[in-house]
Amino acid sequence: MQLPHKILVQRLTEHSQALALPAGRRVGQPGHDVAREYLLGQMERIGLKPFEGGSFELPYERLHPNTRELQGFINLVGVIPGRDRSLPPILLGAHYDSVIDAPCVDDNATSVAHNLLLADHFVQEPLERDLIIAFFDAEEPPFFLGECMGSRRFCEDYCGDIDFAAVIVTDLVGHDATDGGLPIPGPVKTLLPHLKNLIGVMGAESDGSFPAIVEAAAKDADELRVLSVLHRYVGPVSDHAAFVDAGQPFLFLSCGMGRYYHTPQDTMGWINFDKLAHTTRFIADLVVRIDRTPADANHERFDPFETDLRMLKKALGPMASVGLRAMGIKIPESRRELDHFLGDLVVGRLMS
């Protein structure tokens, strides 16, 4: 992305602030409508094309899981046509609803904000293939993983005939990873302060081309500490779940549950917009690299242990081995050891 860093931070802040309504964006509440209208206006301004028909809105109805009354929902989906529309498309997705009647900036206004900026960028610099921008409804409980969940409805109702090049979903990407996002021991935080810039990437094992792509993009993202982990460490914790079930290649990015996860304190004040800007550039790089993957690339899935281990060592930094060893923490040397090391960090710490 060529946008100056200061301007990128400013625009991410503006979009996030516009969605950080004091009364939230919960399904069925006035703020939900306000957020939807804001996104529709931005999608029109950016120049996206409707995914289907003449509107970005893809409405659907289902019985509310609690009241058992018919409830209306609306996914918002646009597309940036690629130069060769016969190629498998890429999807960028994030949910725009909130779990409670509060700003819920990290969950998930920041992801919506960076996808708006990415859409703006790729309208100006189109890919070879289509780029689909999806803002999903009803991700939060009581709809999570149910029939009402927007990403499930979009995947099952509209994507049955689509073989994606990649589905990239983000959730909880705005806060410092050391701010309650991961159970990192205090001495490790002191020894490795750069871990605040950690971001997890799950799902590289879903396509044989992804491990090398993720690692290469991480090497160019000097300001971030990118950790690649198997999806089974976290499971179906967000909007990527439906696409996983459908066998689509995917990447899920998150910083984990933060200190103010699902609380009224999830406000603008604890968001690291500088880090969010670097994450936005990192995702843009992932998209471009996936778009440029040769047609004859090997997409057969495999366990990217060596890649994950290299990225772990890079994320921790060159002095980490000595420091961690002094605290009795061993750098893993096998998948089993890596499972234990990373499992302690992420299992149960990433949720919808």
C-alpha positions in Angstrom: 0.0 0.0 0.0 1.4 3.4 -1.0 -0.7 5.4 1.4 1.5 7.3 3.9 1.5 5.7 7.3 0.2 8.7 9.1 -2.8 9.0 6.7 -3.5 5.2 7.0 -3.6 5.5 10.8 -5.9 8.5 10.5 -8.3 6.8 8.2 -8.4 3.6 10.3 -9.1 5.8 13.3 -11.9 7.6 11.5 -13.7 4.4 10.3 -13.3 2.8 13.7 -14.7 5.9 15.4 -17.7 6.0 13.1 -18.6 2.4 14.0 -17.8 2.8 17.7 -21.3 3.8 18.6 -21.9 4.3 22.4 -25.0 2.0 22.1 -23.2 -0.5 19.9 -24.2 -2.4 16.7 -26.1 -5.3 18.2 -28.6 -7.1 15.8 -32.1 -5.6 16.1 -30.9 -2.3 17.8 -30.8 1.1 16.2 -27.0 1.2 16.2 -26.9 -1.8 13.9 -28.9 0.1 11.3 -26.6 3.1 11.7 -23.5 1.0 11.1 -25.0 -0.7 8.1 -25.9 2.6 6.5 -22.4 3.9 7.1 -20.9 0.8 5.5 -23.2 1.0 2.5 -22.2 4.6 2.0 -18.5 3.7 2.2 -18.9 0.8 -0.2 -20.6 3.1 -2.7 -18.0 5.8 -2.3 -15.1 3.4 -2.7 -16.6 2.1 -6.0 -17.3 -1.6 -5.1 -19.7 -3.5 -7.3 -22.6 -5.5 -5.7 -21.7 -9.1 -5.3 -25.1 -10.1 -6.6 -28.0 -8.1 -8.1 -28.1 -4.3 -7.8 -27.4 -3.9 -4.0 -24.6 -4.7 -1.6 -27.3 -5.9 0.8 -27.9 -9.7 1.0 -30.8 -10.0 3.4 -32.0 -13.2 5.0 -34.4 -14.3 7.7 -34.1 -17.0 10.3 -35.8 -17.9 13.6 -34.1 -16.2 16.4 -32.5 -18.9 18.5 -33.8 -17.4 21.8 -37.2 -15.9 20.9 -38.0 -18.4 18.1 -39.5 -15.4 16.2 -38.5 -14.6 12.6 -35.5 -12.2 12.6 -34.1 -10.3 9.7 -30.3 -10.0 9.1 -28.3 -8.4 6.3 -24.8 -9.3 5.0 -23.1 -6.5 3.0 -21.0 -7.9 0.2 -19.2 -6.1 -2.7 -16.6 -7.1 -5.3 -13.7 -5.5 -7.0 -13.5 -7.1 -10.5 -10.2 -8.5 -11.4 -8.5 -8.5 -14.8 -9.3 -12.2 -15.3 -12.6 -13.0 -13.7 -12.3 -16.6 -14.4 -9.6 -17.0 -11.7 -10.6 -18.2 -8.2 -11.4 -15.1 -6.2 -10.1 -13.9 -2.8 -12.4 -12.9 0.0 -11.8 -10.5 2.8 -14.3 -10.9 5.6 -15.2 -9.4 9.0 -18.3 -9.1 11.1 -19.9 -5.7 11.8 -22.3 -6.6 14.6 -21.5 -6.1 18.3 -22.1 -8.5 21.2 -23.4 -5.9 23.6 -24.7 -2.4 23.5 -21.3 -0.7 23.7 -18.7 0.6 21.2 -17.0 -2.9 20.7 -14.1 -1.3 18.8 -11.7 -4.3 18.8 -14.6 -6.6 18.3 -14.9 -5.9 15.5 -14.9 -2.3 14.2 -11.1 -2.3 13.6 -11.3 -5.3 11.2 -14.2 -3.6 9.3 -12.1 -0.4 9.2 -9.0 -2.1 7.7 -11.1 -3.9 5.1 -12.6 -0.6 4.0 -9.0 0.7 3.5 -8.0 -2.4 1.7 -11.0 -2.2 -0.6 -10.1 1.5 -1.3 -6.6 0.4 -2.2 -7.5 -2.5 -4.4 -10.1 -0.5 -6.3 -7.2 1.7 -7.4 -4.9 -1.2 -8.0 -7.0 -4.2 -9.1 -5.8 -7.7 -8.9 -5.7 -10.4 -11.6 -8.7 -12.0 -9.9 -11.9 -10.7 -8.2 -11.6 -9.5 -4.6 -14.7 -9.9 -2.6 -15.3 -7.6 0.4 -17.8 -9.1 2.9 -19.1 -7.5 6.1 -21.0 -10.3 7.9 -24.0 -9.9 10.2 -24.8 -11.9 13.3 -21.4 -13.3 14.3 -21.9 -12.7 18.0 -23.9 -14.9 20.4 -26.6 -16.0 20.4 -26.1 -16.5 16.7 -22.5 -17.7 16.8 -22.0 -20.9 14.8 -25.8 -21.2 14.3 -28.0 -21.0 11.2 -28.4 -17.2 11.7 -24.7 -16.5 11.5 -24.0 -14.2 8.5 -20.8 -15.9 7.3 -22.6 -19.3 7.3 -25.5 -17.9 5.3 -23.2 -16.3 2.8 -21.0 -19.3 2.4 -23.8 -21.9 2.2 -26.3 -19.8 0.2 -24.0 -18.0 -2.3 -20.6 -19.8 -2.5 -21.5 -23.4 -3.3 -20.1 -23.0 -6.8 -17.0 -20.9 -5.9 -13.6 -22.3 -5.3 -11.8 -19.5 -3.5 -8.1 -18.8 -3.9 -8.2 -17.7 -0.2 -10.7 -16.6 2.4 -9.0 -14.1 4.8 -11.0 -13.3 8.0 -10.0 -11.0 10.8 -11.3 -10.6 14.3 -9.8 -8.9 17.4 -6.8 -7.3 15.6 -6.7 -3.8 17.2 -5.1 -4.3 20.6 -1.6 -5.1 21.9 -1.2 -8.9 22.2 0.3 -8.3 25.6 -2.8 -6.5 26.8 -4.6 -9.5 28.1 -4.7 -11.1 24.6 -2.4 -14.0 25.4 -1.4 -15.5 28.7 2.2 -14.3 28.4 4.1 -14.5 31.7 5.1 -11.1 33.2 8.9 -11.8 32.9 8.5 -12.7 29.3 6.6 -9.4 28.6 9.5 -7.6 30.3 12.1 -9.5 28.4 10.3 -9.3 25.1 8.4 -6.0 25.0 8.0 -6.3 21.2 5.5 -9.1 21.7 2.8 -6.4 21.9 3.1 -6.3 18.1 2.3 -10.0 17.9 -0.5 -11.2 15.6 -1.5 -14.8 15.0 -2.2 -16.3 11.6 -4.1 -19.5 11.6 -4.8 -21.8 8.6 -1.7 -21.7 6.6 -1.9 -25.5 6.4 -5.2 -25.2 4.4 -3.3 -24.6 1.2 0.2 -25.8 0.1 1.1 -22.3 -1.2 0.2 -20.5 2.0 3.1 -21.2 4.4 5.7 -19.7 2.1 3.4 -16.7 1.3 2.7 -16.0 5.0 6.4 -16.3 5.9 7.5 -14.0 3.0 4.9 -11.4 3.9 5.9 -11.6 7.6 9.6 -11.0 6.7 8.5 -7.7 5.0 6.3 -6.7 7.9 9.2 -5.5 10.1 7.0 -3.7 12.6 4.9 -6.8 13.3 5.7 -10.1 15.0 3.7 -12.7 13.0 3.1 -16.0 14.5 1.8 -18.8 12.3 -0.1 -21.6 14.1 -2.2 -24.5 13.1 -5.9 -23.8 13.0 -6.6 -26.7 15.4 -5.1 -24.7 18.2 -8.0 -22.3 18.1 -10.8 -24.0 16.1 -13.9 -22.4 14.7 -13.9 -19.1 16.7 -15.0 -16.6 14.1 -16.4 -16.1 10.6 -13.9 -18.4 8.9 -15.7 -21.4 10.4 -18.2 -21.9 7.6 -15.5 -21.7 5.0 -13.4 -24.2 6.9 -16.4 -26.6 7.0 -16.8 -26.0 3.2 -13.1 -27.0 2.6 -12.1 -23.6 1.4 -8.5 -22.4 1.8 -8.4 -19.8 4.5 -6.3 -17.6 6.8 -7.7 -16.3 10.1 -5.8 -13.4 11.7 -6.3 -12.3 15.4 -4.5 -11.0 18.4 -6.6 -13.1 20.7 -9.1 -12.0 23.4 -7.9 -8.8 25.0 -8.4 -7.3 28.4 -11.7 -5.7 27.4 -13.1 -8.5 25.3 -16.9 -8.4 25.3 -17.0 -5.6 27.8 -18.2 -1.9 27.7 -14.5 -0.9 28.0 -13.8 -2.1 24.4 -13.4 1.5 23.3 -11.1 3.6 21.1 -8.7 4.2 24.0 -7.0 0.8 24.1 -6.6 0.3 20.3 -3.1 0.5 18.9 -3.8 2.1 15.6 -0.2 2.2 14.6 -0.1 -1.6 14.9 -3.4 -1.8 13.0 -2.0 0.2 10.1 1.0 -2.3 9.9 -1.5 -5.2 10.0 -3.4 -3.6 7.2 -0.3 -3.5 5.0 0.5 -7.0 5.9 -2.9 -8.2 4.8 -2.5 -6.2 1.6 0.8 -8.0 1.0 -0.8 -11.4 1.6 -3.6 -10.6 -0.9 -1.1 -9.6 -3.6 1.1 -12.6 -3.1 -1.9 -15.0 -3.2 -3.1 -13.2 -6.3 0.3 -13.7 -8.0 0.6 -17.4 -7.1 1.3 -19.3 -10.3 -1.6 -21.4 -11.7 0.5 -24.5 -11.5 1.5 -24.0 -7.9 1.1 -27.0 -5.5 -1.9 -26.5 -3.3 -1.7 -29.9 -1.6 -2.1 -29.4 2.2 0.8 -30.3 4.5 2.0 -29.6 8.1 4.1 -26.5 7.9 6.1 -27.3 11.0 9.4 -25.9 9.7 7.7 -22.6 8.6 5.9 -22.3 12.0 9.1 -22.9 13.9 11.1 -20.3 11.9 8.3 -17.8 12.3 8.1 -18.4 16.1 11.9 -17.8 16.4 11.7 -14.6 14.4 8.6 -13.4 16.4 10.4 -14.0 19.6 13.7 -12.3 18.4 17.3 -13.3 18.5 17.8 -12.9 22.2 14.7 -14.9 23.1 16.3 -18.3 23.2 18.9 -17.3 25.9 16.3 -15.4 27.9 13.6 -18.0 27.8 16.1 -20.7 28.6 17.1 -18.7 31.7 13.5 -18.9 32.8 13.3 -22.6 32.1 11.3 -22.2 28.8 12.7 -24.3 25.9 12.4 -23.4 22.3 10.5 -26.3 20.6 12.3 -28.7 18.3 9.4 -30.9 17.2 5.7 -30.5 16.3 4.8 -32.1 19.6 6.9 -29.6 21.5 5.6 -26.8 19.4 2.0 -28.0 20.1 2.7 -27.7 23.8 4.4 -24.3 23.5 1.9 -22.6 21.4 -1.1 -24.5 22.8 -0.4 -23.0 26.2 -0.6 -19.5 24.6 -3.6 -19.8 22.3 -6.0 -22.6 23.4 -9.1 -21.1 24.8 -7.8 -17.5 24.2 -9.4 -16.8 20.8 -13.2 -16.6 20.8 -16.0 -15.0 18.8 
